[in-house]
Amino acid sequence: MDIEKYTKKTVSLFGKTRAFEFSQLQKIVCRFDIELTRGYDQNASVVIEGALIPTPLALKAEELYEKGGVEFIDVDAFEKAAAKAIEPKKLLMSLKLSNNQEAIVSYLQNDYIDDELFLRLLGLYDFKDENFFENDTSRDITAALIRRFYKGVEHNHNIEYSNVGLIGCIEHTSDPQLIKTLFSLSPVQKALKDANDPNAKLIQIIALHPNTPESILHTIANDADTAYAKFIASKENISQTLQEDLLQRNDSTIDALLAASKNLCEQTLQTLLKRGFEKEIAKNVQLTQPLFEKLRHIPQIAQNPSLSLQMQQALLQNERYHPYLAQNPNCLVVDKLLQSADTQTKKQLFLHQDIFEKTNDYEGYEVQIAANEYAPKALLEEIFSKNIDQANKNLSANPATPIDTLYQLSFDMRYAQIVKTNPAFGEYIKRSHAIGL
């Protein structure tokens, strides 16, 4: 329905409102020259059927039904229409100037206002230097936030009174405005300087989120506890200005995380090289031919997944690169390495590469093969039968190990804990319980 339809009419409310305060409704409809009255008004041509209608008004409503000439509207429909008629700029300006916290709270608990207005109103709410759930009012406001933005809240109502609900709102959103608003709230701002704060996890999620606005990332990189800045340093494709901010920290852990990035601007690259992170950069950075030539003296460059076939062939000419090439997840010269490999290179091949159709010379490499996710199940079972302690440890952690073998290993105290952390075994247990095996 459209509120404008009732312009210049008198509208009477029978009973109570649901989402709005009566005075709020009056302010909204008055700009349409609608006179909203409470109770029976003989001049009213419209009656809103509210909640908890007193008996005298209920009887009056029946009389008006029979008499006709009066339109009846459900209070929910009227309030939904009123919510659409709100002028956000005027409302926000009025509330900001008056700092009327009671009115702000009332609007925030109104399910009919849209998400954009809710977030802007939330920014006006005063948590009084307390946490999200520390007093009744803040708890209600936080619950309203979670009900709006936590996916699946209808299946878990208790989540709206939990920090898990707040974290879920951020984890599953693609809306930068929700992230920006939540970050601006005083309980989160308070946590910026303390990585042990109850809201530390929220800042971690915000720092790692792909839709977090750049301005927030700069705040975390420059002003927050170093523990939070590390999360930004671990992200891929951060901007040059963010890299510069993080370098200003001059923190070895942050520098190491940056050095593990594929994409570094020239200034960051040069700074990290001067700080001694040659090996990490050579191993991880996205290589161009000039960069390859600059870093090729570092053996770890052979582990870099971005090496082209031409680059790998160039490194193949020097045996010191062979063990590192064998570890490269995008190794394109496996056959050549197998032909000329020394023991160390062969160990790395059996640990990292899918070479089991290229060779059957497995003797002495059982420990490495036991950790290789490409290894055939029959070969892993054969290694288990040899009862080699280190091989059994590797089998316990390898998702490719047959379930029957993992099950047997789980009964051995030496390997039970490792098996429990094996994702393949965890999935097997879940499925078994689900179907009642």
Buried (B, 14 or more C-beta within 10 A) or exposed (E): EEBEEBEEBBBBBBBEBBBBBEEBBBBBBEEBEBBBBBEBBEEBEBBBBBEEBEEEBEEBBEEBEEEEEBBEBEBBEBBBBBBEBBEEEEBBEEBEEEEBBEBBBBBBBBEBBEEEBBBBBBBBBEBEEBBBBBEEBBBBBBBBBBBBBBEEBEEEEEBBBBBBBBBBBBBEBEBBBBBBBBBEBBBBBBBBEBBEBBBBBBBBBBBBBEBBBEEBBBBBBEEBBEBBBBBBBBBEEBEEEBBBBBBEBEBEEBBBBBBBBEBBBEEBBEBBBEBEBBBBBBBBBEBEEEBBEBBBEBBBBBBBEBBEEEBBEBBBEEEEBBBBBBBBEEBBBBEBBBEEBEEEBBBBBBBBBEBBEEBEEBEEBBBBBBBBEEBEEEBBBEBBEEEBEEBBBBBBBBEBBBBEBBEBBBEEEEBEEBBEEBEBBEEBBEEEEEEEE
